[in-house]
Amino acid sequence: MRLHYLLFAFLILFLVPAPGAGFLANGLRRFFCRIRGGRCAVLNCLGQEEQISKCSNRGRKCCRKKKK
């Protein structure tokens, strides 16, 4: 039975991201950006696009074509 506790502890360690590396949160942000009809731009949105949210903490922006 103690082996179950040890395996559970290792599972938690592998699923919890390291501080500053929010790959799970960034993945969800990218997913919701695409659901909202946007794309993740590395630097800036194009001229015909507007920023609707962020895709990551480091500056990637979620951009979508401007509505008329």
C-alpha positions in Angstrom: 0.0 0.0 0.0 2.9 2.4 0.6 3.9 2.0 -3.0 0.6 3.6 -4.0 1.5 6.7 -2.0 4.9 6.9 -3.5 3.6 6.6 -7.1 0.9 9.2 -6.3 3.6 11.6 -5.1 5.7 11.1 -8.3 2.6 11.6 -10.4 1.9 14.9 -8.7 5.5 16.0 -9.2 5.4 15.4 -12.9 2.0 17.1 -13.4 2.8 20.3 -11.5 4.8 22.7 -13.7 8.0 24.3 -12.5 7.6 27.9 -11.4 7.6 30.2 -14.4 7.0 27.5 -16.9 3.2 27.4 -17.2 2.9 25.1 -20.1 -0.5 23.9 -18.9 -1.9 27.5 -18.5 -0.3 28.6 -21.8 -1.8 25.6 -23.6 -5.2 26.5 -22.3 -4.8 30.1 -23.4 -3.9 29.1 -26.9 -6.8 26.7 -27.0 -9.3 29.4 -25.9 -7.7 31.9 -28.4 -8.5 29.5 -31.2 -12.0 28.9 -30.0 -12.6 32.7 -30.1 -11.5 32.8 -33.7 -8.0 34.1 -33.1 -4.4 33.2 -33.7 -1.3 33.5 -31.5 1.0 36.1 -32.9 4.7 36.1 -31.8 5.3 39.9 -31.8 2.4 42.0 -32.9 -1.0 41.7 -34.5 -1.2 42.6 -38.2 -2.8 45.8 -39.4 -6.3 44.3 -40.0 -6.3 42.5 -36.6 -7.0 43.5 -33.1 -5.7 41.9 -29.9 -8.3 40.1 -27.9 -6.2 38.4 -25.2 -2.8 36.9 -24.6 -1.5 33.5 -25.5 1.4 33.4 -23.0 3.0 35.4 -20.2 5.9 36.3 -22.3 4.1 38.5 -24.8 2.5 36.3 -27.4 -0.8 38.0 -28.3 -4.1 36.5 -29.4 -5.2 38.4 -32.6 -8.4 38.3 -34.5 -9.6 40.1 -37.6 -11.3 43.4 -36.7 -15.1 43.3 -36.8 -16.8 45.8 -39.0 
